[in-house]
Amino acid sequence: MGGLREVAAAFVVPGPAGVAVRDRLKALTAEDEKVLRLAGDHLGTLASRDLKARCAAGPDHDSERWAERKRTLTDEASSRWAGSITKASHDQWALARRCQLAHIQSLEAGVRTITYRLSRPVGEKGTKRAPGGYGSRQEWFAKSRRLHALEHRLERERADREAGRVHVVRGGKRLLNTRHHLDAAGMTEAAWRQRWQAERWFLAADGESGKRFGNETIRVTPDGEISIKLPAPLAECANSPHGRCALTGRVQFRHRGSEWADRVTADRAVAYRIHYDTGRDRWYLTASWQRPVVKTIPLDAARAHGMAGVDTNADHFAAYTLDRYGNPVGNPHRFFFDLTGTADHRDAQVRHAITRLLHWAKQCGVAAIGIENLDFAAEKTREKHGRRKRFRQLISGMPTGKLRARLVSMAAEQDLAIVAVDPAFTSKWGAQHWQKPLTSTRRTMTRHDAASIAIGRRALGHPIRRRTAPPPHDQSDRAGHRTVQAPSGTQGREGNRPRISGPRTRSVGAGRGANAVDQNAQHRSGRSAEHESWRQDSLPLSF
């Protein structure tokens, strides 16, 4: 009979390795917008052509083919624009390749689950170890047809991977399919066409250390003045020397502006991307750069001042403060957010909830936040959860990846460490050991609050269980000490209780029980309290 799976050890999450800030391009003239549209459309066409060439090369692509692609683009743009385009195409192909492998693994898991359940008798109950059969003959028949569909998809994806083929859509597959459902999306054909063209533009340039202001293609001075190196066919649109176009609009990064200014002043690499938001009719400039990976603090240092345990849910964070010994302090806290609406609204809600959580953790005086290492990649399929459609929608709607990235980057700015723990049994064991003992007339404990305590204790290195079982033999401690907080090696664990002045109960007066653990002070046989002095007599010489 197999036991529970081994719980993974807690670890401190590394800090962010990159930074990205964005600001709006204001006061652009009609001529500036015209130049940006022409450059974005021309470079986007070159990017589409290069991505096609990169996908055609497949896994056999090497440095010689990369150099050939770059030479082909240099004649129609410039060497730096060609370098940015070829690198973006290579990164896009690599991302599509990884997504293809993840899709194949998901299909294989679905095929295994359905095949096993089809082999079981109809109506057989499942166990915690393995699922049972399907509930009815109709469901069995429907799942058998779905199995054939999944096997066909799996065979097609495997053939594509063996052949080195990937499927990539510049502009996004979702936006492409929206063209066939304009009424449901609330868009006109002209609005969709404008957005589609804007998404396929290419106005991004990688930085280069040692060059002026860290980027020769899209140059931004510390004062916020922007100039762009125009492609060769658009050289007549230049208004500055060396084929450059200086924009009238200026940028001023409010967030991390001093860090950005230090980099461009020192001529350190900064990558830029110009983007047009068709819905708002605004132009934006995004600056990004790499940061040296900050060495995370040791796990013992993160645990020294306690921990803030956080349970992630679909609509709120449940948090509880714990001291370094694993004891809950104060009352539970909840930070709510709403994940309905647009993507921008959901992202703003997550950022606002994380901001309030971090400010609360700083006020509590802890140095780290314990959170579950959640990953629902293999846990939200219909094959695993069957008819539990609402549960599948619940876990699919939780932005675990975005939340993890946001929390790590925002916590690093507040000098807070993130300790990731294994999520196994935190909700179940937390409710079992902590929900009822902490519930009172003035405190309402939910299952999520109890789970946050379990997460915090696991991050601190303590077991989730509050106390061990009482001794099974009798009232003595021959089976071990009762509390897990005071092991046998702890000094003073058998010390006298502190004296409490005043009456305690009607049956026990004040000061009683002070020597409860002093066995010599009790009237028990064999103890020194029974006789004032005790000495063993010498053995007789003879009987």
N, C-alpha and C positions, 0 to 999 in steps of 0.2 A: 504494500500500500504506500503510495507516494505521499510525501508531505507537502507543505506549502513551498512555493518557489522562494528562492533566496532573494531577499530585498537588497537592491543595489545600494552601495554606499553613497552618502551625500558628498557633494563637491561644490566648490566655489566657481561660479560661471565666469569665464574670462570677459573682460571689458570690451567695448566696441573698438574696432580697428579702423573705422572711417567716419567721416563727418560730411553732412550735406546740409546746406542752407539755401533758402530761396528768397528772392525779392522780386517785386513787380517792376517792369520796365515802364516808366511813366514818361509823359511828354514826348512820345514818339511822333514824328511828322508823317505825313502821307508818303513821302519819299522813303523814309526809313522803313516803313512797313512794306512798301513795294520791294525794296532790296531784300528784306528778310524773306518775303514770300518767294521771290525768284531764286535766292540762294538755297532755301530749304527744299524747294521743288526739284532743282537741278541735282543737289546732293542726295536727295531721297531716291531719285531715279538711279543714280550710280550705286547707292546702297542696295537697292533691290536687285540690280544686276550682279553685284558682287556676292550677295547672299545666295543667289541662284548658282553661281559658280562654286561657292564653298560647299553647298549641299551636294552638288554633282560630284565633287571630289571625294566625299565620304571619309571613311577612316584612313584612307591612303594618303591624305593630305600631308605635305611636309613643308619644310622651310622654303624649298625652291618654288613650289607652287604659290606659296604665300608671297614671295618676292615678285613672282610673275603677275599676280593679281594687283599688287601695289603699283607696279610699273604701268599696267594698263589704265589704272585710275589716275595716275599722276598727270598724264597728258590732258585730261579733261577737268582736272581740279588743281591740286598741288600735292607735293609730297606729304605735307602734314595732314591735309584732309584725307589723302589716300590711306595714311597710316591709321587714322581714327576710324575710317569706314571698314577697313579690313579687320581691325581688332574687334569692332562691334559685331561684324558678321561671324567671326570665329567664336566669340562668346555666345552668340545666339544659337549657333549650331551645337555647341557643347551643352547649353541648357536644354535644348530640345532632345538631345541624346540621353541626358539624365532622366528627363520626364518620360521618355519612351521606356526606359528600363523600369521605372516605378510603375508605369501602367501595366507592363507585362507581369510584374510581381503581383499586382492587385488582381489581374485576371486569373493568374494561377491559383491564388488563394480562394477566389470565388468558385473556380472549377472544383477544387478539392472539397470544399464545404458541401456543395450541391451533390457531388458524386457520393460522398459519404452518407448524406441524409437520404438520398434516393435508395441506397442499399439497405436502409433500416426499414422495418415493418411500418406500415401506415398507422399513425396514432401512438407510436412508442414515445414514452416520456424521456426527455433528456436529463442529463446529470450535469454537475458542475465541471466534469472533466470533458464531456463530449455531448454534442447535440443529439436529439432524438430524431425520429422520423417525422414526416410531414403530417399535418392534421387530418387531411382528407384526400380522397382519390383525385379530386379536382385540383387541389394544390400540388399534388405529386405530378400530375400531368403538365400543369403550367410550368413547374420548375424543370421538368425534363426538357421542355422546349427552350427554356432559358439557358439550360446547359449547352444545348447545341449552338445557340447564338454566341455564348461566351467562348466556346471552343473555336468557333469560326473567327471571332475577333482575335483570339490568342494566336491562332495559326497565322493570321495576316500580320500581326505585330511582330511575331518572331521572324517571319520572312523579311519584313522591312529591316529589322535589326541586323540580320545576317547579311543583307545586301547593302547595309550602310545608308539606308534611306531614312530621312526625317521629314516631317511635315511642319512647316513654319509659315505663318501668315504675318507679313509686315503690316502693322496697324491693328492686329488682334482678331482672333477668330470670332469672338463674341460680337464685336462691332460689325464684322463682315456678315454674320447671320442676322443682325438687326435689320439689314437692308430688306429682308423678306417679311419683317414684322414691324413696319413703321408705325402702324396704327396702335399696336400694343405698346410700343416704346414712346409714343407721343411725339414723333418727329416727322418732319416733312422730308421729301427726297432731297431738296436743296440743302437743308440743315445737315442731313446725314452725309451728303457728298462733301460739304465743307469740312465736317469733322473727320471724315475718312482721309481726305487729302492732308489735313493738318497732322494726323497721327502718323502718316507715312513720310513726312518731311524729316530731314536729317540736318540738325544744327548742333552738333556736339563735338567737342574737341578735347583730347587728353592733354594734360599739362606736361611740362618738361622743366625739370630743375636746371638752373643756370641760365635760362632764357629770361628775357625781360618780363618782369611781373609774373613769371611762372607759366606763361602760355603765349605762344607766338601766333596761334590761329585765331583764338578769341581772347583779346587782351583787355583786361580791366585794370585801370590804374587805382591807386589807393583813394583817389578822389571820387571814384565811381564812373569815370568816363570809359565808354565801351567802343572798341574798334574791332572790325572783323576783316580777316584776310579773305578776299573774294576769290572764287574759282576763276580760272582763266577765261571762260566764255563770258563772264560778267565783269570783266576788267573795266569796261566803259562806265560802270556805275560807281567807280571809286571816287571819293572826294578827299582822299589823303594820299601822301606818297606811298610808293611800293605796293600799289594795288589794294589799299585798305579803304574801308568805309567806316567813318566815325559816326556813331549814332548821337542824336541830340539828347536822348533820354539818359538818365544816370541812375545808378543803383546805390543803395545804402543798406547794407545788411544789419538789421537790428539785432538779430540773434547771432552770437559768435562773431560779431563784426571786428572786434579787436584781434581775435585769433586769425581771422582771414587777412586783415591788414598787415599783421606781422609776417605772414607767409608771402604775400605779394611784394612787400617791401624788401624782403630778403631773397627775392627771385626763386622761391620754392614752388614746386609743381602744384597747380590747381587746375582741375578739370571743370569745364563749363558746358551747360546745355541750355539752349534757348527753346522755349516751348510756348505755343499759342493755345490758349483756352478758348474754344469757340463758343461755349455757353456763356462765358462772362465777357467775351471780346477783349481779352487782356493778354499781354505778353509777359512772360516770366523768365528770369535768369536763375539757374541753379548752379551753385558752386559746390564742389566736393573735393576732398583731399583725404589722404591717408594719415593716420596718426600712429605713432609707435604704440604697440600693444602694451598697455599698462599692466605691470605685474600684479596679479591679484594677491590680496592679503591671505595669509595661511588660514586654514579652517579653524584652528584653535583661537586665533586672534579674532575671527569673525564671531566666535561663540562667547568671547570673554565678557561681553556686556549684555548678554541675553539675546533674544531673537524675536522677531515679529513674524509669526506664522500667518500665511495668507492662503486661503482656499479660493480657487478660481471657479466661478460659476457663470451661467449664461447671461445673467443680468446684474451681477454685483461681485465685489471682492469681500469675503469674510475674513477679518483679521483679528488676531489676539496677541497681546504682548506676553512673553514668557521671560522669567529671569534665567540666569545661567544654570540653575538647577532644574529647570523644566517646569517650574510652578507658574500657573497663569496669574497675571497681575491685572487688576482692574476689571473692566467690562469689555464685552466684544464690540467691535466696530465694523460697520458695513459701508461700502462705497459703491453706490449704484451707478449703472450706466445703461443706456438704451441702444441696442444694436439694430434698430429698424431704420428704414430710410436709405438715403444714398450712402455711397462708400465714404465720401468726405464727412458726412454726419457721424457715421460709425467710428471713423478714425478719430474725430474730435472728441467723441464720448470716451473712447478708451484713453486718450491722452489726458483728459480732464480727471478721470478716475485715478489714473496712475499718479498724477500730480498730487491729488489730495492724499493718496496712500503714502507717498514719500514724505510729504510734510508731516503727517501724523507719526510716521516712524522716526523722523528726526526729533520730534517733540518727546517721544518716549525714551530717547537716549540710547537706542540700540545701534549696533554697527552693521547689522546684516538683516536681510529679509529671507525667510525660508518659503519656498514655493515649490509646487509639484513640477516635475519634469514631464509635462504633458505632451503627448504626440498621438493624435487620433487618426494618423494616416491609415492604419490597418483596422480601426475600430468602428468605422462609420458605414460599412458596406451593408447592403440589404441582405446579403447572404449570412452575415454574422448575427444581425438583430432581427431578421425576419419581418414580421408584421409591425414591429415597434417603429412605425413611421415617425411619430412625434419625437421619439428619442433620437432617431437618426438625424432629424432636422435640428434638434437641440445641439448635439455635439458637432454637427457640420457648421452651425452658425457661430460657434465659438472661435474667434480669431486667434488661435494659439500661437501661430507663427509670428503674426504682427505684434501680438501682445508681448511675446518673449523678447522680440527685438526692441520694442519701445521701452519695456521695463529695464532691460540691461543698459541701454544708452542713457535713459533719464536717471537711473539710479547712480550711474558713474558720475554724473554732474553733482549729485548730492553727497558724494563720498560714502555711499552705501553699497555693501557687497550683496550679491544675490547667491544664495545657497540653494541648489536644486536637489530635490530628494525624490526617491522612488514613490510614485503615487499609489502603490498597492495597498489596499485595505485601509487607507487613511479615513475615509468617510465611515466605514463600518466600525472600525475599532474606536474611532473618536467618539461616535455616538454611543458605543457600548460602555466606554470607561469614563467619559467626561460630560456628556450632555445632562444626565440626571443629577450627578453630584453638584454641578454648578448652577442648576436651575433653582431660583428662589422667587419670592414674591416681588422682589425689586430687579430681578435679572431674568430675561427671557433668553434661553439658549436654544438655538436651532441646530440641526444636524450639521450645517455648514460651519457654524461657530465651533462646534466640537472638532470638526475635521481640521480647522485651522490650528487648534491646539495640538492635534496629532502630528500635523506637518511641522510645527515649530519644535516639538520634542524630537522628532526624527532628525531635523536639521541640527539640533544641539547634541545629538548622539545618544539620547536617552530612549529607552523603550516607550512605546505609546501607553502601555498598561500603567494605570495609576498605582496599584498595589499588587503584590503577589498574593496568591491564595493563602488563607490562614493555615497554620500547621495542621497536618492531617492526623497526628497521633494524639496529642493532648495539649494542655495549655502551656507546656514548656516549648522552647524554641529549638528542639532537637532537629526539626526538619528545615531549619534556616530562619533567618530573620524575616519579619513580615514585610518591611518596606524595601523597595528597590532603591530609594534615595539614600539609604544608610546601609551600605554593605558591611560585611563583618570586619573589614580592615579600617573602618572609619573610627577615629578616636572620639571618645566621648559619647558614643551611641548608647552606652549603658549607664550614662551618668544620671544623677538625681534630677528630678523635675524641679523647675524653678518654683520658689515659694510664691504663692498667690495670697495676698492679704484679704481678709474679709470672708464671710461665709460663702461656701460654694453650693452646697445642697443641704437639705434638712438632715440627711443621714450622714453626711461627711462634713465635718467642721473645717474651719479655716486652718491651713497649715498641715492638714492630714495628707498623707501620701507623698511627703517630701522624700522619704527614704524607701520608696516602693521598690526600687531596683537594687537596693543594698541588701544583699542576702545575709550579711552578717548581722543586720539590725532586725531580722525577722526571727520569730520564735519557731524555728524549725529544728527538727532533730538533726544532729550532726553539725550544726553551725555553732560558731563561737558565742553567739548571743545566748545560748542555752546555759552555758557555764562561763563564769567570770574568767577562769583560766583553765586550760586543758593541756594535759601532758600524757603521753602514752607510757604505760607502765612497762618495765622491762620484762622480758619473757622469763618464765621460771626455768631454773636449771634442770628440774626433773619433775615428773608428774607423780 
